[in-house]
Amino acid sequence: MADRVGAPSAVITRIPRTARGAVIAVALALMVAAPAAAATTPTRIVRSLNGFVMPAGQACTFPVAGVPTSGFVAVIDFPDGREKRSIHAKGYYENLDTGKRYWVNDSWSELDVYDPTANILVITTSGLGDYVFWPGDASPFGGVMAGPGLYRINGTAVNTVDFNVNQTTAFTWSGRITDICAALS
């Protein structure tokens, strides 16, 4: 037989059976681990802020509008159920009865941890943020809120919300606090 000119030469080597098994096992492990790794990747969503109105009795004894002029909320959802938020809000609160405004330039981060078994959410915040309290909620000054409240805290706070009773059952903070309802009165 004549040699073919330009025919590719191939070297065939035999892979031992144990090596082939190891390669197949690694490939299968990577195929199984890839979806699991993708499922455990945190997701991040950024959205703009929307205005809102709180009727009399929800935050203050008078109706209050929240009017953002700029800002955003970035939310990271972790596979274990935790949620991390970063909020930057510039705008004002307005007493809808009098037109008086209280300007804010808030920036805070929070970590939300929800326990589905107990139906309790613990919100830990740090920075300059605003908090609404309803009658019956734990007061930032100890005891229970007799009426509504809207406070601005520059510092840290831990808010425990029990969804079984729809109330803030514990609230602790450190830093400086401002009564926004009083500022709008």
N, C-alpha and C positions, 0 to 999 in steps of 0.2 A: 504494500500500500504506500502510496506517495504521501509525503507530508503536505498539508494544505498551508499555503503561504498566507500569513496574516490571521490565522485562526487563533482565537484567544486561548491562552493557556489557563487552566483552572487548577487550583490546588484544593483538593477536597480533603478535609481533615475530619476525623471522627470525634465528636464530642462525647465524652463519657456519659453514661446514663445518669450518674449522680449529678453531674454538672447541669445536664438538661433539666433534671427535676428541680434543681435549685433555681435555674433561670425561670422556669414556669411558675414556681412558687412565688418568686419575687414579683413577677409580672402580675400574677393574680392578687397579691397583697397590695400592689400599687393601684390596681383597678378598684379594689374594694375600699382602700383608704382614700382615694381621690374624692369620691362623693362625700365621704364622712368629713374630710377636711373642708370641702366646700360648704357643707352644712354648718360647720362650726365657725365660719368666718362672720364677724360682726357686719351688720349692714348699717349704712349711714344715709340719712335723708336730711336735706336742708330745705326749709320752707320759709316763706315770708310771713310776716305778722299780719293779723287781721284785727280790725277794731271790734269793740263789743260794748254792750250796755248792760249794766247791772241795775235791776230795778231797786227802788227804795227798800231797805231791809235786808238786802243781800250782802252789801259791803259797807254801806253807810246808811244812815236813816233817810237819805235822799238818793235819787237816782244818780248814778255815776257812769260816764262814758270813758272808755279807754281808747285813746286815739294814737296809734303809732304813726310816726312820720318817717321812720326808717328802722331797719333791723331785721333780724332773722332768728330762727330756731334751728339748730343742728341737733339731730337725734341719732344716737348710735344704739342699735338693739343688739345685745349680746345673746348668744345661744342659750345661756343659762337663765335667761329671763330678766336680767338686769337691763336698765335703760339709762344711758348717759345723755344729758341734755346740756347744750351750751346756748344761752339766750343773750342776745344783744338787742335792747329795745330803747329807742329814743322816741319820745312823744310826750303826751300829757294825759292826765285824768281831768275830767271836767264835771263839775257839779251842774247837772242839767236843770236844776231849779234856779240857780243864780248866774250860771255862765263862768264862775270862777274856775281857774285852771291851776293845776300843780304839775310842773314840767319834770320829767325824769329822763335820765340817761343811764339805764340799768344794764348791768353785765354780770351774769352769774352762771355758775355751772351747778348741775344737780345730778345725783345718782339716785335712781328710783329702783327699789327692790320690792317686788311683789311676791307675797307668799299665798299661792292659790289655795292651799289647805286651810289656812286661817282666814283668808280673804282680807289680808292686811297689806297696806302699801307703806313703806318707809321711804321718805324723801329727804335726802341729805343735801343741803345747798351750801354754797360758799360764794361770796361776792356781794353785789348790791342788787337786791331783789324785793319784790312786793308780794304780800301775803294777804289773802282774804280769809276772814274768820266769820263763821255763822253762829247764831245763838246756839249754845250747847256745846260748842267746840272747846277744847282745852285752850285756855288763854295764854298768850305769851308772857303774862305777868303772874301766872299761877292761878289755880282755880278754874272756873268755867266761864265762858263768855255769856253775859246776860243779854247782849245785843250784838249786832254785826260789828265788824271792824276791818279796816284796811290799813295795813302797816307796811312800812318800808324798812328793811333791815340791811345794814351794811356790816357784814360779818358772816357768821355761820349759823345754820339752823338745822334741826332735825324734826321733821313733822311725821307723825304716825297717824295714818288714816285707816279706820276700821270700817270696811264697806258693809259689814253686818248691821251696823247702826248708822252708817253714812255720817260719821263724825270724825273730827280730829280728836283723838283720844290722848295724845301726848304732843307737846311742843316745847322744845328747848332751843335757846339761842344764846349767842354771845356777840357783842359788838355794839352798834348804835341803832336805835329804833326811832322811827318817826311816825306819828299818827297822821295818815293822809286825810282821813275824814275831817280831823280838826283843821288841817291846812286848807281844806276846801270849804269849810264852814264860813 
